[in-house]
Amino acid sequence: MKRPLTLILLVVLLFSVSSEQRFESRFTWATLISVYAFLLILISGEDFGGPYILYLLLGAPHGATYAMSGIVGLLLATYSVVPKRIGLMPLAGSITGHSLMIWSLFLFFSGERLAYNMPTFSQVLPLISFIAFALCAVGVLTLFFVRLYGLYSRFRRRYPSLNSCAKGAPAS
């Protein structure tokens, strides 16, 4: 019970940091917390359960689609927070990685015909871990759009002549 609660508290603290801190550090921490939340999603089966990383590692040698997309998503999201990467590449890598992680979960739960792992959505602790990952992914997506809007605003201030051309005014 401590891990999901601790994770939720970390997410709350992450988004309540002061506005003086750099965006990149907040985005890095949000991405890393989201990756850890993805790995620690608790899956509850009829006879067997555990963290989602266990299911990824068990499915990888067999070439399971959910395992491959989950592992590639983890690698992309983790690589996107490597220091000294600038521009939109870290943002694009993180968003692509999170999209693949969500796709992995969708494939995992929709691909089973016998609904073996559906108790995940009826038990409290697995549901809390699932919701914690969803909140982290929404936080990363929100930070992505905030950063994208900031870059767009900076571009408009830096190149005002391009803005007037886009509005139909003649270029000077």
Stockholm file with secondary structure:
# STOCKHOLM 1.0

chainA/1-172         MKRPLTLILLVVLLFSVSSEQRFESRFTWATLISVYAFLLILISGEDFGGPYILYLLLGAPHGATYAMSGIVGLLLATYSVVPKRIGLMPLAGSITGHSLMIWSLFLFFSGERLAYNMPTFSQVLPLISFIAFALCAVGVLTLFFVRLYGLYSRFRRRYPSLNSCAKGAPAS
#=GR chainA/1-172 SS CHHHHHHHHHHHHHHTSCTTSCHHHHHHHHHHHHHHHHHTCEEECSSCEEEHHHHHHHHTTTTCHHHHHHHHHHHHHHHTTCTTCCTTHHHHHHHHHHHHHHHHHHHHHHSCSSCTTGGGGTSHHHHHHHHHHHHHHHHHHHHHHHHHHHHHHHHHHHCHHHHHHHTTCCCC
#=GC SS_cons         CHHHHHHHHHHHHHHTSCTTSCHHHHHHHHHHHHHHHHHTCEEECSSCEEEHHHHHHHHTTTTCHHHHHHHHHHHHHHHTTCTTCCTTHHHHHHHHHHHHHHHHHHHHHHSCSSCTTGGGGTSHHHHHHHHHHHHHHHHHHHHHHHHHHHHHHHHHHHCHHHHHHHTTCCCC
//
